[in-house]
Amino acid sequence: MPGLSSRRSGRRGKRLVTDINVVPYIDVMLVLLVIFMVTAPLQPPATIDLARAGGGGSSPERYIEVQVAVSGELAVQRVNAGDTSRRVVRRRDLNAAVAQMRGDETLPIVITADKAVPYGDVAAILGQLKQDAGSRVGLLVQPER
C-alpha cells in the first residue's frame, strides 16, 4: 500500500494557517496615511474668531501680529512687511520671537485673540509684550456692524 502512505503524508504536510493576514490592513493604512499627508497642507493653519467691539479704530499698515488661539497656542507673524512666515512659539519665547521678527524696524505689535480665550490670558500677554518690547502694543478686534 504505497499509495495509501503517500496520501497520508501529503495531508500531514499541508496544515491550516490560522494566522491573520495583515498585508491588506497595512495597505489600507498606507493609503490613509498618504491621503492625510496630501490633505494636511490644504487645511487652514488656524482660524481665530475675533471679538467685536465698537469704535472706528484702524490698524497700522505694517505690524507684527501675535495670534492667541483657544488652545493657548501662540503664533507670531509679520503682516504687510515682506516676510509672511508664521512661527508657533511658547510663551517664554514670545518676546525673543517678536524681537527677531522686528529686526531693526520699529513695527507695532498687534494681538489677535479668539473671543473664547480668557481675558486674563490676553491681558498677561499684553503686559508681557508692553514690559519687554517697550513699544506700541494693541489689540485687534472686528468692528461691530
C-alpha positions in Angstrom: 0.0 0.0 0.0 2.5 2.5 -1.1 -0.2 4.8 -2.4 -2.0 5.0 0.9 1.0 6.1 2.9 1.8 8.9 0.3 -1.7 10.2 0.7 -1.4 10.3 4.5 1.9 12.1 4.4 0.6 14.6 1.8 -2.3 15.5 4.2 0.1 15.9 7.1 2.3 18.2 5.0 -0.5 20.8 4.4 -1.5 22.4 7.6 -4.1 25.1 8.0 -2.7 28.6 8.6 -4.5 30.2 11.5 -2.6 33.5 11.5 -4.3 36.7 10.4 -3.1 38.1 7.1 -2.2 41.7 7.9 -0.9 42.7 4.5 -4.3 44.1 3.4 -4.6 46.1 6.6 -1.1 47.6 6.1 -2.1 48.5 2.5 -5.2 50.3 3.7 -3.3 52.1 6.5 -0.7 53.3 3.9 -3.4 54.6 1.6 -5.0 56.5 4.6 -1.6 57.9 5.5 -1.0 59.2 2.0 -4.4 60.8 2.0 -3.8 62.6 5.3 -0.4 63.7 4.1 -1.8 65.2 0.9 -4.8 66.9 2.6 -3.0 68.3 5.7 -1.3 71.2 3.9 -4.7 72.2 2.4 -6.3 72.8 5.8 -6.1 76.4 7.0 -3.5 76.7 9.7 -5.6 78.3 12.4 -8.8 80.3 12.5 -9.3 83.0 15.1 -12.8 84.2 15.9 -12.1 87.8 16.8 -14.2 89.6 19.4 -16.4 92.5 18.2 -16.1 96.0 19.6 -17.4 99.4 18.8 -15.2 102.3 17.7 -13.6 103.3 14.5 -10.0 102.5 15.3 -7.8 101.5 12.5 -4.9 99.0 12.4 -1.5 100.0 11.3 -0.4 99.2 7.7 2.6 97.1 8.7 2.8 95.3 12.1 3.8 92.2 13.9 0.8 90.0 14.8 0.7 87.8 17.9 -2.1 85.3 17.5 -3.6 83.6 20.6 -5.7 80.5 19.9 -8.3 78.9 22.1 -5.9 76.0 22.8 -3.3 78.5 24.2 -1.1 78.3 21.2 0.8 81.5 20.3 1.9 82.3 16.8 3.9 85.3 15.6 4.0 86.7 12.0 4.8 89.9 10.2 1.9 91.5 8.3 2.4 93.6 5.1 6.1 93.7 5.9 7.6 91.4 3.3 8.2 88.2 5.3 5.0 86.2 5.8 6.4 83.3 7.8 4.3 82.3 10.7 6.1 80.9 13.8 4.4 79.0 16.6 6.2 79.9 19.9 6.0 79.2 23.6 5.0 81.9 26.0 8.5 82.2 27.4 10.0 82.6 23.9 7.4 85.2 22.7 9.5 88.3 23.3 12.5 86.8 21.6 10.5 85.8 18.6 8.9 89.3 18.3 12.3 90.9 18.6 13.7 88.6 15.9 10.8 89.3 13.6 11.1 93.0 14.2 14.8 93.2 13.3 15.9 96.8 13.1 12.4 98.1 12.3 10.1 99.6 14.9 6.9 97.8 13.9 4.0 98.0 16.3 2.7 94.8 17.9 -0.9 93.7 17.4 -2.5 90.9 19.5 -5.4 89.0 17.9 -7.1 86.6 20.3 -10.0 84.3 19.8 -13.0 85.6 21.7 -13.1 82.3 23.7 -9.6 83.0 25.2 -9.9 84.1 28.8 -9.4 87.9 29.3 -6.7 87.3 31.9 -4.5 85.3 29.4 -4.7 88.1 26.8 -4.0 90.8 29.5 -1.0 88.8 30.7 0.4 88.6 27.2 -0.3 92.3 26.6 1.5 93.2 29.8 4.5 90.9 28.9 4.9 92.5 25.5 4.5 96.0 26.8 7.0 95.5 29.5 9.7 93.8 27.4 9.1 95.3 23.9 8.8 98.8 25.1 6.8 99.9 22.1 3.2 100.2 20.9 1.2 97.1 21.6 -2.5 96.9 20.9 -5.5 94.6 20.4 -7.1 93.9 17.0 -10.9 93.3 17.0 -13.6 93.1 14.4 -15.7 96.2 14.1 -19.4 95.9 15.1 -21.8 96.1 12.2 
